[in-house]
């Protein structure tokens, strides 16, 4: 939608005062109008008000600002904010660049210093017009130098999706719309699948011109960062959409959308191990940030899939061999213990330690590995982590930095400096399932012949078999059994929990597979992996794909 040029003002529309009413008509404060640097009378200069604005000041200031904005007087409205310089061009562009007129703003009852309101207006361009409505809010604060009650300026005052430096525009889109379809040809829309919103915007930005469509007339938000896609707000005239094939499965996507809505903050991704095709991506809240594919945080014990693969490859353990699991283990200055300080009896196998998520069984083997960079190498060389994936949209591809001593020990159990998201963990599970990394994609490589990341080597058939056996045990009788009970087919899992930034309740992680589908989820402050993230993964796996 970027055209690179502002829409011209026609006949001074929107900035003209209605009925010749002047600036002072919008003031409900008499001589109190003025930004934070406004002038005061001599008598006022020694009586600058302090403290929170009163209910009367909040009502008067918000009404004066909203009335001036609705009438198209950007200057008067900006003078009632604490940032005249920042506010005026944004308010002016509302009519000039976005062509929004006939504005009616209805405030709701104040909530403290905040005033919610609804905006109903009409967007007009080249003989076409359409209604626009949305809700936002403002906050009234005390001016630091004037002591006057002023609107605390932020672009979100004008529109809740407007960010700093972004611009509202209306005109002919430079990028044609797209009709994104799932793997079976079903049309994918933001309305039916809210989590796909930022993905569909990116696919339009990347592939709109080559998909065979023609532009329409739209109102959109053009971000300050040109690498970010435009946000469409209104379509005045539809162009011809181009068709873009995705790897999404509508059934799995619907299940993912339902699953994440059960928690305040949750993300999930599903991947087909045999191909790398992404079958579902969902986030709650479904905002502009795609946390499932761009997030970065420690995944906890879910990463033991990778650590176990490394230990198996080095011949330090076998699935059925003995592995010590004491209550705690120390490596340099770092002491690591198991959940509730549990231990396993002598003679317990590595599979039992994996299925019960015994931290110490992994940490005690670091000396035998004798290479602090071993896990970082395993991440890159086998699991393809950090290899600049070209999925078709923006992703963060995981990170396992090379660390030493206590920090290296923390990495073995998915803590410390390890950074992952749901996409990364779903891919790690998919690699464990088949033994070979296949870079995840959300649009086929054939769409643009982009280069896909490839790992240096695969896991041996023996290591792959042992790794999947341990994951099957976790799903059958280990920490993932309850969550995976409703999932059919050949199934496996791994739980995880991770404390981040000293939070009281850990983040819940869970990853698993069923036949040829792998999925991973994270629920913020969800606690144990099997309790919160587990049911999210299970719901997606049951949907198949």
C-alpha positions in Angstrom: 0.0 0.0 0.0 3.0 2.3 0.2 2.8 4.9 -2.5 5.7 7.1 -1.4 3.6 10.3 -1.8 1.1 12.0 0.4 -2.5 12.4 -0.7 -3.2 16.0 -1.6 -5.7 18.1 0.2 -8.8 18.8 -2.1 -10.4 22.2 -1.5 -9.0 22.4 2.0 -11.3 19.6 3.0 -11.4 18.7 6.7 -9.1 21.5 7.9 -11.8 24.1 7.2 -13.8 25.2 10.3 -17.4 24.1 10.2 -19.7 27.1 9.9 -16.8 29.5 10.4 -16.3 28.5 14.0 -13.0 29.6 15.3 -10.4 28.0 17.5 -11.9 29.4 20.8 -15.1 27.5 20.2 -13.5 24.2 21.1 -12.2 25.5 24.5 -14.1 24.4 27.5 -11.3 25.9 29.7 -11.4 29.7 28.7 -7.8 31.0 29.0 -6.5 27.5 30.1 -6.1 26.5 26.5 -2.5 25.9 25.7 0.1 23.2 25.5 2.6 22.4 28.2 4.6 25.4 27.2 1.7 27.8 27.0 1.6 31.3 28.6 0.0 32.1 31.9 -1.3 35.4 33.3 0.8 37.0 36.1 -1.8 36.0 38.7 -1.6 32.4 37.6 2.1 32.2 37.4 2.4 31.9 41.2 -0.5 29.4 41.5 0.5 26.5 39.2 -1.8 23.6 40.0 -0.3 20.3 41.0 -1.6 16.8 41.6 -4.0 14.7 39.5 -6.6 16.5 37.4 -10.0 16.8 38.9 -13.1 15.1 37.4 -14.2 18.5 36.1 -10.8 19.1 34.5 -10.8 15.7 32.9 -14.3 16.2 31.5 -13.6 19.7 30.2 -10.2 18.9 28.6 -11.3 15.7 26.9 -14.4 17.4 25.5 -12.5 20.4 24.2 -9.9 18.1 22.6 -12.4 15.7 21.1 -14.6 18.5 19.8 -11.7 20.2 18.1 -10.4 17.0 16.6 -13.9 16.1 15.3 -14.2 19.6 13.7 -10.9 19.1 11.9 -9.0 21.8 13.9 -5.7 20.1 14.4 -4.1 23.2 15.8 -6.8 23.7 18.5 -6.8 20.0 19.4 -3.0 19.8 19.6 -2.9 22.8 22.0 -4.9 20.8 24.4 -2.2 18.1 24.5 1.1 18.0 26.3 3.0 17.6 23.0 1.7 20.2 20.5 4.6 19.5 18.1 4.0 15.8 17.9 0.2 15.9 17.9 -0.6 18.5 15.3 0.8 16.7 12.2 -0.8 13.5 13.1 -4.2 15.1 13.7 -3.9 17.1 10.5 -3.1 14.0 8.5 -6.3 12.5 9.7 -8.1 14.6 7.2 -5.3 15.4 4.7 -3.7 12.0 4.1 -6.4 9.6 5.4 -9.3 11.6 3.9 -11.4 11.0 7.0 -14.3 13.4 7.4 -17.8 13.8 9.0 -16.3 12.8 12.3 -18.4 12.1 15.3 -16.7 11.2 18.5 -18.7 10.0 21.5 -17.0 9.8 24.8 -17.9 7.3 27.4 -17.8 7.7 31.2 -14.2 8.5 32.5 -12.4 5.7 34.3 -10.0 7.6 36.6 -8.0 9.9 34.3 -8.8 7.8 31.2 -11.6 8.7 28.8 -12.8 6.0 26.4 -14.6 7.0 23.2 -16.0 5.7 19.9 -15.2 7.3 16.6 -17.7 7.2 13.7 -16.6 8.9 10.4 -16.6 8.7 6.6 -13.6 8.0 4.4 -13.9 9.6 0.9 -11.5 9.2 -2.0 -12.0 9.7 -5.8 -15.8 9.6 -5.6 -15.8 6.6 -3.3 -16.8 6.7 0.4 -17.3 4.3 3.2 -18.0 4.5 7.0 -15.2 4.0 9.4 -15.7 3.2 13.1 -13.5 2.2 16.0 -12.9 2.8 19.7 -9.9 4.3 21.5 -9.1 6.2 24.7 -7.1 9.2 26.0 -5.6 10.1 29.3 -5.7 13.5 30.9 -2.6 14.6 32.9 -1.3 17.6 34.7 1.0 19.8 32.5 4.5 19.8 34.1 5.1 23.5 33.6 1.7 25.0 33.2 -0.2 23.0 35.7 -3.1 22.8 33.2 -5.1 19.6 32.5 -3.9 18.3 29.1 -4.4 15.2 27.0 -1.4 12.9 27.3 -0.4 12.7 23.7 0.3 9.4 22.0 -0.6 8.3 18.4 -3.0 5.7 19.8 -5.3 8.6 20.8 -6.1 9.0 17.1 -6.3 5.2 16.4 -5.4 2.3 18.7 -3.1 0.7 16.0 -1.3 3.9 15.2 2.4 3.8 16.4 5.0 6.5 16.7 6.1 7.7 13.3 3.4 5.8 11.5 1.0 7.6 9.1 -2.7 7.1 8.3 -3.3 7.1 4.5 -6.1 6.6 2.0 -5.5 6.0 -1.7 -4.8 3.4 -4.3 -2.8 0.7 -2.8 0.6 0.1 -4.4 0.4 -3.6 -3.4 -2.5 -5.6 -4.6 -4.5 -7.6 -2.1 -4.1 -11.4 -1.9 -6.3 -14.3 -1.3 -4.2 -16.6 0.9 -5.4 -20.2 0.9 -4.6 -23.2 3.0 -3.1 -26.4 1.7 -6.5 -27.6 0.5 -7.5 -24.3 -1.1 -9.7 -22.9 1.7 -9.4 -19.1 1.9 -7.7 -17.9 5.1 -9.0 -14.6 6.5 -8.1 -12.4 9.5 -11.7 -12.5 10.7 -11.9 -16.3 10.9 -8.2 -16.8 12.0 -7.1 -13.7 13.9 -3.6 -15.0 14.6 -2.9 -15.1 10.9 -3.4 -11.3 10.7 0.3 -10.2 10.8 1.2 -13.2 8.6 -1.3 -12.4 5.9 -0.2 -8.7 6.0 3.4 -9.8 5.4 2.5 -12.3 2.7 0.7 -9.5 0.9 3.7 -7.1 1.2 6.1 -9.8 -0.1 4.0 -11.6 -2.8 1.1 -9.2 -3.7 2.7 -7.8 -6.8 3.8 -11.2 -8.2 0.5 -13.0 -7.3 -1.4 -11.7 -10.3 -3.8 -9.2 -8.6 -4.6 -5.6 -9.2 -4.7 -2.7 -6.6 -7.8 -1.4 -4.9 -8.6 1.8 -2.8 -7.9 1.5 0.9 -7.3 3.3 4.2 -4.2 1.9 5.9 -1.5 2.6 8.5 1.9 3.0 7.1 4.5 2.0 9.7 7.6 4.1 10.3 9.7 1.0 9.9 9.6 0.1 6.2 10.4 -3.5 6.9 7.0 -3.9 8.6 3.8 -4.5 6.6 1.1 -1.9 6.2 -2.0 -2.4 8.3 -5.2 -2.3 6.3 -8.1 -0.6 8.1 -10.8 -0.1 5.4 -11.3 -1.1 1.8 -13.2 1.4 -0.3 -12.9 -0.4 -3.5 -11.7 -3.9 -4.0 -9.0 -4.7 -6.4 -8.5 -8.1 -7.9 -6.7 -10.3 -5.3 -3.8 -12.5 -6.2 -3.8 -16.0 -5.0 -1.1 -17.1 -2.6 -0.7 -20.7 -1.6 0.3 -21.4 2.0 1.1 -24.6 3.9 -1.5 -23.9 6.7 -4.1 -26.5 7.4 -7.4 -24.8 8.2 -8.5 -27.5 10.6 -5.3 -27.4 12.6 -5.3 -23.6 12.5 -8.9 -23.5 13.9 -7.9 -25.8 16.7 -4.8 -23.7 17.5 -6.9 -20.5 17.6 -9.3 -22.2 20.1 -6.6 -23.6 22.2 -4.6 -20.4 22.9 -7.7 -18.4 23.8 -8.0 -20.4 27.0 -5.0 -18.5 28.4 -4.2 -14.8 28.7 -0.8 -15.2 26.9 -0.1 -18.3 24.8 1.4 -19.3 21.5 1.5 -22.5 19.5 2.9 -23.7 16.2 2.5 -27.0 14.3 4.9 -28.4 11.7 4.9 -31.5 9.5 8.1 -33.4 10.3 8.5 -35.1 6.9 8.4 -31.8 4.9 8.8 -28.8 7.3 5.4 -27.4 6.2 3.9 -25.2 8.9 0.3 -26.3 9.6 -0.8 -23.8 12.2 0.3 -20.7 14.0 -1.7 -19.1 16.8 -1.2 -16.4 19.5 -3.3 -14.9 22.2 -3.5 -12.0 22.2 -3.6 -11.9 18.4 -1.8 -8.6 18.1 0.6 -7.3 15.5 3.5 -9.2 17.1 3.7 -12.8 16.1 5.2 -14.2 19.3 4.8 -17.8 18.2 7.4 -17.2 15.4 9.3 -14.1 16.6 9.4 -14.5 20.4 12.6 -15.2 22.3 12.8 -16.8 25.7 14.2 -19.8 27.6 12.2 -23.0 26.8 13.1 -24.9 30.0 13.3 -28.7 29.9 11.6 -29.0 26.5 15.1 -28.4 25.2 16.3 -31.7 26.8 15.3 -33.2 23.4 18.3 -31.5 21.9 20.6 -32.2 24.9 19.6 -35.9 24.9 20.4 -36.1 21.2 23.8 -34.7 21.8 24.5 -37.1 24.7 23.3 -40.1 22.7 25.4 -39.1 19.7 28.5 -38.9 21.9 27.8 -42.4 23.3 27.6 -41.1 26.9 24.1 -42.6 27.4 21.7 -45.0 25.9 18.0 -45.0 26.2 17.9 -48.1 28.3 21.3 -47.5 30.1 21.6 -46.4 33.7 21.7 -42.7 34.5 22.1 -41.2 37.9 19.3 -38.8 39.1 20.2 -37.3 42.5 18.2 -34.5 44.1 20.8 -31.9 43.0 24.0 -31.6 41.1 26.7 -28.9 41.0 28.8 -27.7 38.1 31.3 -25.0 38.9 29.3 -22.3 40.8 25.9 -23.5 39.7 23.8 -25.9 41.8 20.8 -27.4 39.9 18.1 -29.4 41.5 15.0 -31.3 40.3 11.4 -30.1 40.8 10.5 -30.5 44.5 14.0 -32.0 44.9 12.9 -35.5 43.7 15.4 -38.2 42.9 15.3 -41.6 41.1 16.5 -44.8 42.6 19.9 -46.3 41.6 19.7 -48.3 38.4 17.1 -46.0 36.8 17.5 -45.6 33.1 18.1 -42.5 31.0 14.6 -43.0 29.5 13.2 -42.7 33.1 15.2 -39.6 33.7 14.0 -38.0 30.5 10.4 -39.0 31.0 10.4 -37.7 34.6 12.3 -34.6 33.5 15.3 -35.1 35.8 17.6 -32.1 35.5 20.5 -33.6 37.4 20.8 -36.6 35.1 21.7 -34.2 32.3 23.9 -31.8 34.3 26.0 -34.7 35.8 27.2 -35.6 32.3 28.7 -32.2 31.4 32.2 -33.2 32.6 32.1 -36.3 30.4 31.1 -34.2 27.4 34.3 -32.1 28.0 33.2 -29.5 25.5 31.2 -26.4 26.7 30.3 -25.6 23.0 28.9 -29.1 22.3 25.2 -28.1 22.8 25.6 -25.0 20.6 27.2 -27.2 17.8 24.3 -29.7 18.1 21.8 -26.9 17.8 23.4 -25.6 14.5 24.7 -28.7 12.9 21.8 -31.1 13.6 18.7 -29.0 14.5 19.3 -26.1 12.2 18.9 -23.5 15.0 20.1 -20.0 14.0 20.6 -20.7 10.3 18.6 -17.8 9.0 15.4 -19.6 8.1 13.4 -18.4 5.0 9.9 -19.4 6.0 8.2 -16.8 3.9 7.6 -14.4 6.8 9.7 -12.9 9.5 10.9 -15.3 12.1 13.4 -15.6 15.0 15.2 -18.8 14.4 16.4 -19.7 17.9 19.7 -19.3 19.7 22.0 -21.5 21.7 25.1 -19.3 22.4 28.4 -21.0 23.3 28.8 -20.7 27.1 31.1 -22.0 29.8 30.9 -23.4 33.3 27.6 -22.7 35.2 25.9 -21.0 32.2 26.6 -24.1 30.1 25.0 -26.3 32.7 21.9 -24.1 32.7 21.7 -24.5 28.9 21.5 -28.3 29.2 18.1 -27.9 30.8 16.9 -25.1 28.6 17.7 -22.2 30.9 20.3 -19.5 30.9 21.0 -17.8 27.5 19.0 -20.3 25.4 16.3 -18.4 23.4 13.5 -20.2 21.6 9.9 -19.7 20.5 7.1 -22.1 19.7 8.2 -22.4 16.0 11.7 -23.3 17.0 10.6 -26.0 19.5 8.1 -27.5 17.0 11.0 -27.7 14.5 13.3 -29.4 17.1 10.6 -32.0 17.8 10.1 -32.5 14.1 13.8 -33.1 13.6 13.9 -35.5 16.5 10.9 -37.4 15.0 12.6 -38.0 11.6 16.3 -37.5 12.4 16.7 -34.8 9.7 16.2 -31.0 9.9 13.8 -29.7 7.4 13.5 -25.9 7.5 9.9 -24.8 8.4 8.0 -23.0 5.6 4.7 -21.2 5.5 4.6 -20.8 1.7 6.1 -23.3 -0.7 9.7 -22.7 -1.8 8.5 -22.9 -5.4 6.7 -19.6 -4.9 9.9 -17.6 -5.1 12.8 -20.1 -5.2 14.2 -18.7 -2.0 17.1 -20.7 -0.5 16.2 -22.8 2.5 18.5 -23.4 5.5 20.1 -26.9 5.7 21.8 -28.6 8.6 25.2 -30.1 8.3 24.2 -33.6 9.3 21.3 -35.8 10.4 21.0 -38.0 13.5 21.8 -41.6 13.0 18.9 -44.1 12.8 20.0 -45.5 16.2 19.9 -42.1 17.9 16.7 -41.1 16.2 15.0 -44.4 17.4 16.3 -43.9 21.0 15.2 -40.3 21.1 11.7 -41.0 19.9 11.4 -43.9 22.3 12.1 -41.6 25.2 9.5 -39.1 23.9 7.0 -41.9 23.6 7.7 -42.8 27.2 7.1 -39.2 28.3 3.7 -39.3 26.5 2.8 -42.7 27.8 3.7 -42.6 31.5 6.0 -39.6 32.1 5.3 -35.9 32.8 3.4 -35.5 29.5 1.0 -38.5 30.0 -2.0 -36.5 31.3 -1.9 -33.9 28.5 -1.3 -36.5 25.7 -4.0 -39.0 27.0 -6.5 -37.8 24.4 -4.1 -37.8 21.5 -4.0 -40.9 19.2 -1.5 -42.4 16.8 2.2 -42.8 17.3 2.9 -40.1 19.9 5.6 -38.6 22.0 6.2 -35.5 24.1 8.5 -33.4 26.3 7.4 -31.0 29.1 9.2 -27.9 30.2 9.0 -25.0 32.6 11.2 -21.9 32.7 11.6 -19.1 35.2 12.2 -15.8 33.4 13.3 -12.6 35.0 12.6 -13.8 38.5 8.8 -14.2 37.9 6.9 -16.1 40.7 5.3 -18.6 38.3 7.3 -20.3 35.6 6.4 -20.3 31.9 4.8 -23.5 30.7 6.3 -25.2 27.7 5.2 -28.4 26.0 6.1 -30.1 22.7 4.9 -33.3 21.1 4.2 -35.3 18.0 1.5 -37.5 16.7 2.2 -39.4 13.5 3.5 -36.8 11.0 2.6 -33.7 13.0 4.7 -32.0 15.6 3.6 -29.0 17.7 5.0 -26.8 20.5 3.3 -24.3 22.8 4.2 -21.8 25.5 1.9 -20.3 28.1 3.2 -17.4 30.0 3.2 -18.0 33.8 1.4 -21.2 33.1 3.5 -23.3 35.6 4.3 -26.9 34.8 4.5 -27.8 31.1 1.9 -30.5 31.3 -0.7 -28.3 33.0 -1.1 -25.4 30.6 0.9 -25.7 27.4 0.2 -29.5 27.2 -3.5 -29.2 26.5 -2.8 -26.6 23.9 -0.5 -28.9 22.0 -2.9 -31.8 22.5 -5.8 -29.9 20.9 -3.7 -29.1 17.8 -2.4 -32.6 17.5 -5.9 -34.1 17.7 -6.9 -31.9 14.8 -4.2 -33.4 12.6 -3.0 -31.8 9.5 
